[in-house]
Amino acid sequence: MKHILILVFITFALTAIAQDTIPDLITDRPDLTESSSVVPLFALQIETGFVVENYKTNFIEQKSFAYNTTLLRYGLLENLELRLGMEYLGNKVLTKNTDSNNTFSGLGPVYAGFKVKITEEDGWKPEIAFIGGLVLPFTADDYFKPDYTAANIRFSLSHSLSDKLSIGYNLGVEWDGETAVPEYFYTISLGIELTDILGMFVEGYGMLTEEGKSENLIDAGFTYLVFPNFQLDFSGGLGLSESAVDNFLSFGLTYRFPN
């Protein structure tokens, strides 16, 4: 019995030590604010989920789905990660004056990009990262194939306000592929650590085109750390401007493979 107790004690001790050496799981979901951290060296992290959006005008009702919005992140260097994104999309559109109902589904275009950490947080100076990427139109099904080359670049910054509070914000520009006009976007997200495994965020974000069109939204959500390398999330948001979606819901998970 004594030997069994010793073995159990050693097992728990080794488990605790192993957990202490596992880097924190920092994700780029569920909020729209990309983190300023990169995944650990040679680590592969998968972030995937489901999103449903609702948009209504006097003429149409549209429900959009992303059944499998997936981002793969791989730590190539200590300050550089490679990123590959893909999703399976659905779209239901009801035209009110004709009562026509059209449904489309298929693969969205693949996204390929990178994130490089520029600086660590140091006092009042934020942690800063630069993120860039391209959308590959030829990888999408016809209905979801963009008419123009799509790309985005952004700077991601973050501050620790206290042991339990942090703030992250992004500034960038993107070409969505629907037009050749760039869109300038911002995000700002307040992260709150409720417990060691439960967190929440509140976020505002939006975009502005050179034509003066703007979209502004707010969202909030929760994260639950099931294991040191596995996290669940749930979030929802509301549009604040006429051109933004009316509302959306999202849930997903993140898993980092041991290396």
Secondary structure as the mmCIF struct_conf table of DSSP 4:
data_model
#
loop_
_struct_conf.conf_type_id
_struct_conf.id
_struct_conf.beg_label_comp_id
_struct_conf.beg_label_asym_id
_struct_conf.beg_label_seq_id
_struct_conf.end_label_comp_id
_struct_conf.end_label_asym_id
_struct_conf.end_label_seq_id
HELX_RH_AL_P HELX_RH_AL_P1 LYS A 2 THR A 21
BEND BEND1 ILE A 22 ILE A 22
HELX_LH_PP_P HELX_LH_PP_P1 PRO A 23 ASP A 24
BEND BEND2 ASP A 28 ASP A 28
BEND BEND3 PRO A 30 THR A 33
BEND BEND4 SER A 36 SER A 36
HELX_LH_PP_P HELX_LH_PP_P2 VAL A 39 PRO A 40
TURN_TY1_P TURN_TY1_P1 LEU A 41 PHE A 42
STRN STRN1 LEU A 44 LYS A 56
BEND BEND5 ASN A 58 PHE A 59
STRN STRN2 ILE A 60 LEU A 77
TURN_TY1_P TURN_TY1_P2 GLU A 78 ASN A 79
STRN STRN3 LEU A 80 MET A 86
STRN STRN4 TYR A 88 THR A 95
TURN_TY1_P TURN_TY1_P3 LYS A 96 ASP A 99
STRN STRN5 SER A 100 LEU A 107
HELX_LH_PP_P HELX_LH_PP_P3 GLY A 108 PRO A 109
STRN STRN6 VAL A 110 THR A 119
STRN STRN7 ASP A 122 ASP A 122
TURN_TY1_P TURN_TY1_P4 GLY A 123 TRP A 124
STRN STRN8 LYS A 125 LYS A 125
HELX_LH_PP_P HELX_LH_PP_P4 PRO A 126 PRO A 126
STRN STRN9 GLU A 127 LEU A 136
HELX_RH_3T_P HELX_RH_3T_P1 PRO A 137 THR A 139
BEND BEND6 ALA A 140 ALA A 140
HELX_RH_3T_P HELX_RH_3T_P2 ASP A 142 PHE A 144
BEND BEND7 ASP A 147 TYR A 148
STRN STRN10 ALA A 151 SER A 160
BEND BEND8 SER A 162 LYS A 164
STRN STRN11 LEU A 165 TRP A 175
BEND BEND9 GLY A 177 ALA A 180
STRN STRN12 GLU A 183 GLU A 193
BEND BEND10 THR A 195 ILE A 197
STRN STRN13 LEU A 198 THR A 209
TURN_TY1_P TURN_TY1_P5 GLU A 210 GLU A 211
BEND BEND11 GLY A 212 GLY A 212
STRN STRN14 SER A 214 PHE A 227
TURN_TY1_P TURN_TY1_P6 PRO A 228 ASN A 229
STRN STRN15 PHE A 230 GLY A 239
BEND BEND12 SER A 241 SER A 241
TURN_TY1_P TURN_TY1_P7 GLU A 242 SER A 243
BEND BEND13 ALA A 244 ALA A 244
BEND BEND14 ASP A 246 ASP A 246
STRN STRN16 ASN A 247 PHE A 257
#
